[in-house]
Amino acid sequence: MSATRRQVLARTGALTAGIAFTGAFSELFAGTAAARGHHTGYGPLVPDPAGLLDLPKGFRYRVLSREGEPLSSGEGRVPSNHDGMAAFAGRRGRVHLVRNHENRVDAAISVPTVKGLTYDPMGKGGCTSLELDGRGNVLSERVAIAGTAVNCAGGPTPWGTWLTCEETEDKAGTNGYTKDHGFVFEVHGADPQRTGAVPLTAMGRFQHEAIAVDPQSGIIYETEDAFQRPFGLFYRFLPNRPLGGTRSLRAGGELEAMRVPGVPDLSAIQEPGASFDRIEWVPVPDSQAKQTPIRLQDFGPKGITHAQKLEGCYWGGRSVYFVSSFARSGEGSAADHFGQVWKYEPHRRRLTLVIAFGPSTDIQLPGESPDNICLAPSGGLMVCEDGSGAQHVYGLTKSGTVYAMARGRQNIGTPEAPEWGEFAGVTFSPDGETMYVNCYTPGTTFAVTGPWG
């Protein structure tokens, strides 16, 4: 097992370091309301008597859904492994939550197969959809897509659908699958039958993580969380029908991978503010990876740029931001880090390292291995921690203040050796009044309300 961030810092004597991160943090809020905020947090977390979720004073939570409970649709039980999620506005003030289930072949509770919504009957993953009324009550819960595999993250589209991403590249005949996996699927939360279970094959077959859509051009950016060296790539997809609405992505397009001239591995760049112009986008030789995974394909004598643990991805202002959760030289990266946030400006073809975490950073703030991220309408970013020890949702402000917003209290270990499930899928209601977040294990979806202003 690889050393955790806390173990590494203990060995290096960095346990009392006081700098949480380095870089121009205000960059992360470009073009958003959060850029104008001066938030400093909500105070200390208050222990939850119910032992589920600690929050600051004045905040409260409601459990919307837990794995194993019956789906109100009657289709089966709520599946395991709650992961990426997004919230969409419905009619009459309603909200539709679309939630990933990162289920592999050994999932405790798989996503039930449903006619017209199942891609591969042997796939255990997929999405469920919750419909909430204006008061936050759950009106319905049902399957939104089934028969997919390892649905990790994804991202919303400008026309109100969710793109769910398979974080695998298993082919038919592997692990019992009857079809190839490693695709993106479009999911309509309010009416899943409108989108069905059709893979968007032109967007590539690889270990997908997250996506972000440029609302002006319709170009879609994609991260790849490959588990072995050579690590993943950062892609862009040029749709034939950009911003065409539901099902427009089925019209295909071209997939390209990012090349930073002279930089084969992003982990080698350690100084925040380091910037690279004239970024190149190279057509992917075989986007379906029929014989060879994309990251192993021949991109010519100049090669291609890789990075370990490419995860969160979002659009802000005129740029796309993406996260490398960590890099470990012992696993094949060029250098070590405990988290990077990169910004790509399409209009300038410029890539900049905005934020770097560790190794000389405080082990408590902002936690280990930043993963899912979202912009908070009340001002700031919310970051899901994915590491060892206690698990938090952290808030980050423009001024660089890091504060704990939530702490998981569901012990999945033992009293002697406690463990806590990671957080995932943090997102906000369309009116900004409610934060929704998942606990991965045991699969739990929370709605958090309080004085967000």
Disulfide bonds with the S-S distance in Angstrom:
none
